[in-house]
Amino acid sequence: MTFNLFVLPFLLGIIFLFASIINSYLKWIRDLEQDDRNRLISGLRSTKLLVALKEIFFESILHRKMFRRNKLLGYMHMSFAFGWLMLIIMGNLESRIYSGLWINPPYYPIFLKFFIHDKRVLPFEIFTVPGFFRFMMDLLLLFVLSGLLLAMIKRGRSKWFGMKRTTSLQLTDKVSMACLWLIFPLRLMAESFTAGAYGFGGGFITQHLGNVMAFLWPFNDMNGAYVFWWLYSLSLGIFFVTLPYSRYLHIPAEILLIFFRNFGIRPKKIFSSFSAVEVMSCPRCGVCIDVCQMSSAADVKDSQAVYFIRDIREEKVSGDIAMKCLVCGRCHEACPVGINIDSLHMIKRSEFFLDHSVNHSYIVNNTAGRADILYFAGCMTHLTPNIIHAMKGIMMKAGLDFLHLDAEKTVCCGRPFMLAGKNEQAAAMMEINKKSIEQSAAKLLVTSCPICYRVFIEEYGLSIKVQHHSQFLLDLVKKGRIPLQSVFQKVAYHDPCDLGRGAGEYYAPRELLGKVADLVPVNQQNNNSMCCGGSLGMFSMPLQQRDKITQEALDNLLSSSPELLATACPLCKKTFSKLSTVEVKDISELVYESIPKQ
């Protein structure tokens, strides 16, 4: 016997699922720009394919990033993904051994224990080929069931998994999750009832459980087992049909996203096919909720990344939600899929901005002279003039030929316009700045603002080197252009969002500070550093809520009782100075004060 009517829900469900996935894949690929389609084709023909497949195995199957975050959470996700994959692989191999054919109906491996009853195999006999498969299939089923138990516990005891909060589920998510949770217990019951009814054919779990059932229920025959085979097939079929409309669409979408990234396909300034795949790749796991300081400190519960992406998917994002984000990158850093939520926020903000008038006639061109080094302080640095004083003093002591680009009137780098969704205004501003920079004939552009530094290296396409002042000052020290003496003790350093997570610079500020101070440890630093709360990305948050975010960050930074708080961002300095119980200084100020007086 190789067919029974109960296989139809599974068979129809799997056909629907594959048709839906193929249709989505074709749409996403068709909507790519021609250059990106060419990258996709080239990537499939190159060694990048192997790199992508490796990432899929480690991240989509083994959930390595989840393990790094929390081992229990990682095990839970991995047991479902890897355990189910191995059940499919082992089941297919087992079915081929019994059938003697390399091609079987797709349902045959799934329901093999209904069709095959091998008297020769004992429950713990693993030294024969059939015995090995029976043992492994039960072991893998137990593996998946252990993850299921953890998933059920997590819904009520999320703190055990390192999560204070979990996501709220929609109806399709609940139906799909319920079916997923039923699949493996129903499989256990179906196989056990069958083994109990025949008295043989099960593994070390299913046979013994079946024997117990046969003892407790004398009427245990294949009619009882048949009910569970139907329920097992129905749960599979409903799960497959609801998957494309639930959070579980992330499973196939994430695979395509990994291919896109490895083949060089990147997000655009408008909502693109890449953006659509990113949105569908969100598993709604909820790890982004706790790391969001608007949630942990400011009690804002409706705009975390998982809810923002959900609203994009359902096409109901409001302007208020699009604007309600610090754009600090903490959720991006925590996301196991690596979804660039900041980029999605910028895209959606641009869709809500309709006034495209541009007038930058007020800008004064300050590049009448020429110099080797061009210094761009930035808007926020003009609000903290001691940093400008320190930078100019250091460069003069080093005998450098420099020109201060924004000395007379503040010239914005364009990033605030971008954060507000005003991309055309930002582009016009950048073009003016770019011409000024090129006219200066400078070989190096130095800025004190991490926001400016990031936009210069990401958006301007300059032909000259760009450095943040922490990198620039470290180079001066290493070249012996400025002598330093260590005069500060117990200094805590704060990683600015745009310099750290945004630009990946964690090393230079610490090495530079190490030459003038004794750094004390900070609990959350480097890529886990907290936002100061003064973010230009948030437009609507009241001052009281911002102060709560600032205080939370300060509590973390000052937990080691430093004598001074150092940062490398004028905005962070200004924000922290309002509430900090210790003095706050920029790294350039510390360097300037550490130069021996002559």
N, C-alpha and C positions, 0 to 999 in steps of 0.2 A: 504494500500500500504506500503510495507516494503523494496522495492528495486527500484533503478533507475540506468540507465547506468552511470550517472555522478559520482557515488560513486567509480567507478573503478580506477581512478587515485589515490585516497586516499588509497583504499584497496591494490592495487599493491605496492604502495610506502611503506606502513606500513609493508607489508610482506617482502619486500626487506630489509627494515631497521632492522627488528628483526632478519632476517637471517644473515645479515652482523654483527650485534652486537654479536649474539651468536657465530658466527664463530671466531670473534676477541677474545671474552672472552675465548673460548676453546683453541685458539692458545696461548694466554698469560699464561693461567694456565698450559697448557701442557709444555710450555718452562721453567716453574719454576724448580729449583732444587728440588730434592726429599724432602729435609728437609723443604723447603718452602711450598711445596704442603701439607706436613703433618701439618704445622702450619695453613694453610688455612682451612683444614678439621677440625682441633681441634678448631679453632676460630669460625667456624660456629656452633659448638656444645656447645659453652661456652657463658658466659655473655658478652664476648667481642663483640658478635654480636649486642647486644643492644646498646653498646657504639658506635659502628660503625654506626648503623642506626640513632642514635641521632646526630652524627656528619654530616651525609648525610643530615638530615633535616635542621640543623642549617646553614651548609656551602653551600651545593649544592642547597637547596631550598630557604632558607631565606637570604643567602649570608651575614652572620653576619660580616665576616672580611671586606667585601666591605663597609658595613654600618659604621664600625669603622673608616675606612679610609676617607670616604666621604658619608654623608647621602643621598645626591642626587644620587650619583652613586650606592649606595647600594639599594635605592628604585627602580631605573631603572632595575637593574638585578633581584631583588626580584619580581617585578611586573610580569615579564615574567615567571620566574620559578614557583613561588607560585601561581600566577594567572592562568596560564595554567593548572597546576596540579589540582587546585580546579575546573576549568571548566570541566576537565575530570571526576573528582569524582562526582561533582554535576550532570553533564550530564548523567552519568551512573545511578545514583539513580533516576533521573527524568524519564529516558527511561524505567526503570523497573516498575515505578508506572503506566505509561501509557500502557505499553505492558502487565503488569501482569505476566511477565516472569523474572526469574533471569538470564537467558542466552539470550543475544540478539546478532545479527550480530555486529561485531566491528565498523562498520560504522554507526550503527543506532543512538547511542547517539550523534555522531558528527553532523549528519544532521537531528536531530529529528524535528526541526521546519519545515522542508519540508514535513515530513510525518504526523505530528500531528497538528491539528488546533482546539484548544479548545475554543468554544464560551463562555464557562462559566467564563473564567478568564478575569478580567479587568486589565489594565496595572499596577495600583497601589494597586491591591488587594493582600496582603501578609499574610492574616490571614487564608487562606486555603492552603492545601498542594500544589496543582498545582500553586496557586498564589505565594506562597513562592518561588518555584523553578524558575518561570518566573522572579520574582524580582531579585533573587540571580544571575541567569545566566546573566542578563543584567548588574548587578552591577559588577560582575567579569569581564565581557567583557570590561566595562568602565575602570576597574582597569588595565587590560592588555594594553588597548589603551593609557592610561596615560603614561605607561612605554615606549611604542612605540614612543610617541611624544618626550619624553626625549632622547631616543636613536637617533632619527633623529636630534634633536638639538645638541647632543653631537658630531656628525660627523663634525659640523661646528663651534661649540662653546665649545670645550673641556675644556677650562679654567674654565668655570662655574662649571665643575665637578671635579675641583682640578687637572686637567691634562693639562700640557703644550703641550704634543704631543699625538697623537693616532697612532696605527699601520697602516701600509699600507696593503691593502687587496689584495689577489690573486683572480683570476677569479672564482674559485670554491667558495671562501668565499663570493664574491660579488653576485653570483647567489643565493647561499643559504640564504644570508642575505636578498636579495630582496624578495625572496619567503616568508621568515619568517615575514618580515615587511608587506607583502600583506595579509597574512592569516587572521588576525583579522579585518582589515577594510573590506575585502571581506565577512567575516562572518557577520559583521554588516549590510552590504548592502544586502546580500542574505536574512537574517532573516527579515530585515525591508521591503524589496520589497514584501516578502511573506505576512507579516502582513498587509501591505497596500493593496495588491491585494485582500485578504480575508476580510479586515476590522476588523479583530480580531486575537487573538492568540499571539500577541507580548507582550513584557514587557514594562517597563516605558520608555525605550529608543527606542527600535525597533518598538513598535507600533506607537508612536508619530512621529518618523522619517518616518515610512512607510506611515502614513496619509499625511504628508507633501509631500512626493514623489507622492502619488496618486493625490493630489491636483495640483501639478505643472506639472505632466505628466499624462494626462487623459487616456493614453493608457497603464497605469501600470496594467499589468495582470501577470499571472504566467509565461508567455513567457519571460518577462523581468527578473523576479526573477530567472528563470531557467538558464539564462546566468551567473548570479552571483554564483549560486550553482556550476556550472561547473568550473568557475574560482577559487572558494574557494577550491574545490576538487583538481584541478590541482596544485594550490600553495602548498597545503599540500603534495601531491604526489612528486612534484619536490624537496621540502625541504627534505623529508625523503630520497629520492634517493641520493641527493648531500651531506647529512649530514656526511656520513662516509669519504668523501673526502674533507671536509672543517674543519674549526676551531671548528665547533659545535660537532665534535666527542668527544670533552672534556666532554660533558654531561654524556654519559655512561662510558667513561674511568675514570673520576674522582670518580665515585661511586666505581669502582673496586679498585682504588688506595687507597681510604679510608679504604676499607676492608683489603687490604694488610698491610697498616701501623698499623692498630689496632690489627692485628693478628701477628705482630712481623716480618713481611717480610721487609727486608732492602735492599738498593742498594749494589751492589758488586763493585769490582775494575775493572770489565769489563762490557761491555754493556749487560745487562740482561733483562729478561722479566719485572722486576720491572722498569728498565730504560725506556723500550718501553712504558709502561703504563704511566709513568710520562710525557714522551714526548707528548703522545696523550691527556693527561689531560690538556695541556696548552690551555686556552681559547683565547689567544692572546688579552687579555683585554688592554694591554699596560701600566699597572700601574708600570711595571718594568723599563720603559724607563726614566721617570723623575728622579727616585731615583739613576740611574746609573750616577756616577760622570764623567765617560768618555763622557757621553752625555751632562750633564749640564755644565761641566767646560772645557773639552778637545775637544769638538766638534767632537767626534767620534760617527757616527750615524749608523754604519752597523753591530755592534756586540753585541747589547743589548740582554738580555736573550730571549726576544720574537723572535728575528730574528735568534739567535743561535739555539733555539729549532726548529724553522721552518726549518732551514737547515738540522738538524738531521733527521727530519721527512721525508724530501725529499731526504735524503742521498746525500747531496752535501756540507757537511761541509769541508772547507779548513783548512789546518794547521794554516794559518794566523789567521783565525777567532777563531779557538780553543784556540790559544795562547793569543788572544787579550781580556783579562779580568783581572781585579784586584783581583778576587776571594775574595772579601771583604764581601760577604754575604748580601749586602743591597737589592738586587733583591729577594733573597730567603725570607728575612724578609717581604718584601712588597707583595709578591705573594699571592693572596687570596687562591690559591690551595696548597701552601706550597711546590712547586717543588724545589728540591735541585739542583739548577743550578750549584753550585760549584762542586758538585759530578759529574755531567754530563760533565763539563769542564775537570776534571781530567781524566775521562774515555776516552774522545775523544783525549786528548793529548797523552795518552799512546798508542793509535792506530797509531799515527803518528811517534812515536819514534821506530826506528828499530835496533839501536845499543845496544845490550844487554851485552856487555863486562863489567866485573866488576873487579876493582882492588883497594882495600883499604889497601894495604900493608903499606902505609905511616902512618897509624893511630898508635899512641903510647898508650899502655895500662897504664893508670895513677892510677890504683887501687892497688898499691903495699901495701898500708896500709888499715886499716879498721876504720870505724867511724859510729856513729849513724846517722849522717846527711850527705847526699851527695849533693853537690852544683854543678849544671850544668849551667854555665853562658850562653852558646850558642854563635853561630857565631856573631850575631848582637851585642851582649853585649860586645864581644871583641873589637868591633869597637867603643864602648862607655865605655872606661875603668873606668870612674868615678863611674859607677853603680857597677862594680865588687869591687872597693875600698870601696864603701859604704856598700855593703852586707857583705864583709869580716870583716869590722870594726864593724858592728852591731853584727855579730855572735861572734866575739871575746869579745866584751863588755858584751854579754849575757853569756859568759863562755860556749859556746856550743862546742861539739866534732864534727867537720865537716871535710869533705874531698872535695877538689875542683877537680872534675873529669876531666875537660878540661883545666887545668891550663897550661900545657906545649904546647901542640898543639891542635888547635881547632878541636873538634869532632862534626861533623854535626849531628843533630837529624834525618835527612833523609827527612824532609818536603820539602826542595827545590828540591830534586830529584823527589818527588811525584808531585810537582807543574809543573815540566817540563815533566811529563809523564814517567819518568824513574823509574818505580815501582820495577824492579828487583834490580837496584842499591840501591834504598831506603831500600829494604828488607835486602840486604846484610849489609848495614851500620847499620841498626837497630839491626841485630843479634849480631854484634860486640859490640855495645853499651850495649845491654841487658846483655851480658856476663860480661862486665865490672861492670855494676851496681850490678849484683848478687854476683860477687866476693867481692864486698866491704862490704857485710853483713849489709848495711845501712837499717835503718827502715823508712827513709824518704828521698825522692828526691825533692829538691827545684830547681827551675829554674827561671831566670829573664826574659826569653823570652816567651811571650804568644804563639808564634808559636811552640816552643819546648814543652811548657806545654800541648798544645792541642794534639800534636802528641804522647806525652808520655801516655796520658790518653786514647787516641782513638786507637792507633796502637800497642803499645808495650805489652800490657797484663801483666804488672808488678804486682808482689805480694806485693809490698810495696806502701805506700801512696805517692802521688805526689801532690805538691803544687806550685802554682805560688808565687813569693816572696811577693806579696801584701797579700795573705792569710797567708803565713808563718809569716810575720812581725806583722800582726794583732793578731795572736795567741800569739806571744811573748809579745805584749803589754798587752793583756788580762791576761796573766799569771804573769805579773809583772816582766818579765825578763829584760825589758829595760824601764827606766823612760823617759817620754817625756814631753816637754813643747811647748806650741803653740807659734811659732815665725813668722809664715807667715800669711799675710793678702791678701784677694781677690785673691784666686787661682782658676783658671778654670781647670777642669779635662776633659781629653779626653779619651773616651773608646776605647781601641785598638780593631780592628776587631776580632782577634782570641781569645782574652780574653773575650770580651763581646758577640757578636753574635755567635762566634765560640764555646766558652766554657760556656757561660751563667753566667759569673761572673761580676756582676755590683755592688754588695753590699760591698764586702771586701775593695776594693780600696777607696770607698767613706767614709766608717766608719774610716778607717785608716787615711785618709787625714783630716777628721773632728777633729782629735785629735791634729793636728799640724797646721791647717790653717783654714781660713774662705772660704768655697767654694761659688763661685758665680754661678748663673744659666747659663746654656748653652741651646740654642734653640733646637738643635738636639743632643740628648745624649742617653745613654742606647742603646736599640736595633736600634735606628735611627742614631746613631753616624756616622760621616763621616770618610771615609778612609783618611789616611794621604797622600796617593799618592805614598808612597815608597814601595808599595806592591811587594813581591817577586813573586807574581803570574803573573805579566805583564812583558813580556820579550822584546817587540818590541816598546814600546812607547818612543818617543823622550823626552829628559829632559825638553824641553820647555812645552810640554803637561802635564808632571808629575807636573811641578811647578804650572800650572793652577789648578790642582786638589788640591795640597797642599794649595794654596792660598785660594781656596773656603772653605776648611775646617778651615783654620785659621780665615777667616772672620767670620765664625760662632762661633768659640771658643772665639774670642776676642771681640765679640759684646758687652759684659758687662764690658769692660775695666778692665780686671784683671791685677794685678801686676806681675803675674807669671803664666805660663802654665805648668801643671803637666800631666804626662802620666805614663803608667805602661808597656811601651814597648820600648826597646832600638832603634828599627827601627823607631818608631814614633818620638822619641826624636831627633834622628839624622836628620830625614826628616824635621821636623818642625823648627829645629834650623837654617836651611839655610835661611828661609824667615820670621821667626817670629820677630815682633817688641818688644816682651818682652822675658825675659829669659825662657828657657824651661828646666825642670828638671824631672828626673824619681822619682817616689814615694819613692824609697829606699833612694835616695839622700836627700829628704826632711826629712825623718825619721832620718837619720844619723845626719843631721845638727840640729835636734831638741832634740837630747840627751844632757842633761846638761853636760857641761865640768866640770871635777873634778880636 
